[in-house]
Amino acid sequence: MATAGSKPRLQSCCRWRGACASSNSVLRWPVLKNPAYAGAFVYGRTRFRPPRREGALPQKAQRAIEEWRIVVKDRYPPYIDWPNL
């Protein structure tokens, strides 16, 4: 809380490499990876890879968009367009 004569402190969420994240910077980097932001319902985005060595657990891996099992576009109101996803 700022007192008389003191400077207000920056919020820690606003210190991201020296500047706040704007909508332009969010779209430039692949931050929004969930297809629901583009208004789509999808199923089958990931798969399990077999373990590399005996006794290890299978690892989750991303599938290519062409390999997603179910894609229903325009299911939700979009925040970004599909090509930006």
N, C-alpha and C positions, 0 to 999 in steps of 0.2 A: 504494500500500500504506500502510495507516495505521500510524503509530508511536505509542508510548505518549504520551498527552496530546494527540494531534491528533484532529480530527474526521474521520470517514470522508467522502469526497466522494461526491456523488450521481453516478450513472451518467448519461451524456449522453442515453441513450435514455429516461430517466425525466423529462426536463425538457421536457415538451410543454405549453406554455402554463401552466407552473407546477404541473402535476399529472400523475401517471401516467394513461395511458389505461386505463380499466376496460372490462369487457365491455359495460356499459350505454352508455358514451360511444361505443364502436365501432359499436354498432347504431344509435345516434342519427344519426350522419353516414354518408353512403354510402361507407364505406371498403371494405367487402367487396362488390365488384362482380362477382366471378367466380361464375357459377352453380354451380360445383363446390362452393362452401361451403354451398349449399343442397341438395347431393346430386344435382345434375342434370348431364348431359352435353349440351352444346349445340354446334351448328355454325352458322356464318353470322351471328355477332353483329356483324360489321363489313362494310363495303362500301367500294369505292373511288369517290370522287367524281371526275368529270372535271376536268381542270385548268382553273383560272379564266382563265389567260392562255396564250397560245401559248408552247411551250417549257418550261412548268412541269410538275412531276411530279404525278400524281394524288394526292389526299389521302385518308387512311383516315378513315371516318366510322362512328359507331355506328348500328345499326339499332334500331328499336323492338322490344320483346319479341315483339310479334305478327308481326314480319317475320323472326324467326330461322328458318332453314331446317330445322334438326333440333333437337328438344328431347326428351330422355329423362329424365323426372323419376325420383327414387328410384333412381338408378344407383349412387351412392356414399353412405356414411353422412353425413348432413347435420350441419353445425355450427350453422347458423341455419335458420329456417324460410323457406319460399318467399316469403311476403308481405314479410319484412324485406329481401329482396334488392332 
